[in-house]
Amino acid sequence: GEHTVRVVRRNDTPGDTSTFGGFVAAPGGAVLGRPAPRDRQIEFIGDSLTMGYGNVSGTRACDPEQLRRTTNSDVSHGALTARQLDADYQINGLSGLGMVRNVAGICPDVTYRTYYDRALLNVDGDVWQNPGTWRPQVVVVNLGSNDFSDLTPGEAWTPDSLAAAYRTAYDEFLRKLRTRNGAGTVLVGFDRNAEHVRQVVEALNDAGDSGVHYWYLDQSGLDFLGCDGHTSAHDDRVIADRLAPFLRSLPTGW
């Protein structure tokens, strides 16, 4: 009979390059044409919480091998939200990085924005080439948990300078997404550092961009039983059940 196969990249391993060579039919069989793309497209941008970091571990205590095996982006809140909305999706996430500062102050010379344009994250200067079929009507950005992780001794940041730099970078990044995707794409920002994101969105609204929205991440009912206290698969389902109705309410015609 006929079979449909989904190939999913489960985790973020930026130091490794993967190649998928396709399928070869067994004797007497045939590789059929791929399904038609969905009309709806969503891009999810973020860090480990967007990636589904250790979300199926069932425990907060994980060694590196457990983390690798229990990170499953296929049941992250982005993937689940897209399924609820019958949308194709991209997850562009990188654990540990932020808008202007990374978790615990690591790798101060790079941020998430260093890598966003790349297809292969471990290749300096690489740029993903849009084949022309990717035109997301909604882009969801969730970056900030790493920026506001505890400051470590020797870092030059103060709480005020970090907050100001974060808001500036968030504004610039949303403007970049607007230029890339056009006026018809709805941009949604959210993070546990809600006040900073809300201020950025309101400023862009005041500047005339009504297509930028802020969503409050209600953390009630989340158990954070993923590796290292990240959201669990249960939490991802809860978040998707809250995010999907919000995205349906936006002026996308969905």
GICOR-V844353 format. One record per backbone hydrogen bond with DSSP energy under -1.0 kcal/mol. NH is the residue of the N-H (numbers start at 1). CO is the residue of the C=O. E is the energy in kcal/mol with one decimal. If there is no record, write none. Layout:
nh=NH co=CO e=E
nh=NH co=CO e=E
This chain:
nh=16 co=13 e=-2.2
nh=29 co=26 e=-2.7
nh=42 co=88 e=-2.2
nh=43 co=138 e=-2.1
nh=44 co=90 e=-2.9
nh=45 co=140 e=-3.2
nh=46 co=92 e=-1.7
nh=51 co=47 e=-1.8
nh=52 co=48 e=-1.4
nh=53 co=48 e=-2.2
nh=55 co=52 e=-1.9
nh=56 co=70 e=-2.3
nh=57 co=54 e=-1.3
nh=67 co=63 e=-2.6
nh=68 co=64 e=-2.3
nh=69 co=65 e=-2.1
nh=70 co=66 e=-1.7
nh=72 co=52 e=-1.2
nh=73 co=10 e=-2.3
nh=75 co=72 e=-1.7
nh=76 co=73 e=-1.4
nh=80 co=76 e=-2.3
nh=81 co=77 e=-2.2
nh=82 co=78 e=-2.5
nh=83 co=79 e=-1.9
nh=84 co=80 e=-2.0
nh=85 co=81 e=-1.5
nh=86 co=83 e=-1.1
nh=87 co=82 e=-2.5
nh=88 co=40 e=-2.8
nh=90 co=42 e=-1.9
nh=92 co=44 e=-3.3
nh=94 co=46 e=-1.6
nh=97 co=94 e=-1.2
nh=103 co=96 e=-2.6
nh=105 co=102 e=-2.5
nh=106 co=103 e=-1.9
nh=110 co=107 e=-1.8
nh=112 co=98 e=-2.6
nh=114 co=111 e=-1.2
nh=115 co=112 e=-1.4
nh=118 co=115 e=-1.7
nh=123 co=120 e=-1.8
nh=126 co=123 e=-1.9
nh=128 co=117 e=-3.0
nh=137 co=41 e=-1.5
nh=138 co=41 e=-1.3
nh=139 co=186 e=-2.5
nh=140 co=43 e=-3.1
nh=141 co=188 e=-3.3
nh=142 co=45 e=-2.7
nh=148 co=144 e=-2.1
nh=149 co=146 e=-1.4
nh=155 co=152 e=-1.9
nh=162 co=158 e=-2.7
nh=163 co=159 e=-1.9
nh=164 co=160 e=-2.3
nh=165 co=161 e=-2.3
nh=166 co=162 e=-2.5
nh=167 co=163 e=-2.2
nh=168 co=164 e=-2.1
nh=169 co=165 e=-2.6
nh=170 co=166 e=-2.7
nh=171 co=167 e=-2.2
nh=172 co=168 e=-2.3
nh=173 co=169 e=-2.5
nh=174 co=170 e=-2.4
nh=175 co=171 e=-2.2
nh=176 co=172 e=-2.1
nh=177 co=173 e=-2.3
nh=178 co=174 e=-2.2
nh=179 co=175 e=-2.3
nh=180 co=176 e=-2.5
nh=181 co=177 e=-2.5
nh=182 co=178 e=-2.2
nh=185 co=182 e=-1.2
nh=186 co=137 e=-3.1
nh=187 co=211 e=-2.5
nh=188 co=139 e=-2.9
nh=189 co=213 e=-2.7
nh=190 co=141 e=-2.3
nh=194 co=192 e=-1.5
nh=197 co=193 e=-1.2
nh=198 co=194 e=-2.7
nh=199 co=195 e=-2.1
nh=200 co=196 e=-1.9
nh=201 co=197 e=-2.6
nh=202 co=198 e=-2.6
nh=203 co=199 e=-2.1
nh=204 co=200 e=-2.1
nh=205 co=201 e=-2.5
nh=206 co=202 e=-2.6
nh=207 co=203 e=-1.4
nh=208 co=205 e=-1.6
nh=209 co=204 e=-2.5
nh=210 co=208 e=-1.0
nh=213 co=187 e=-3.1
nh=215 co=189 e=-2.1
nh=218 co=216 e=-1.0
nh=222 co=219 e=-1.7
nh=226 co=230 e=-2.9
nh=227 co=54 e=-1.3
nh=228 co=60 e=-3.2
nh=229 co=226 e=-1.6
nh=230 co=227 e=-1.3
nh=233 co=55 e=-2.5
nh=236 co=232 e=-2.6
nh=237 co=233 e=-1.8
nh=238 co=234 e=-2.1
nh=239 co=235 e=-3.0
nh=240 co=236 e=-2.4
nh=241 co=237 e=-2.3
nh=242 co=238 e=-1.0
nh=243 co=239 e=-3.0
nh=244 co=240 e=-2.5
nh=247 co=243 e=-2.4
nh=248 co=244 e=-2.2
nh=249 co=245 e=-1.2
nh=250 co=247 e=-1.1
nh=252 co=250 e=-2.6
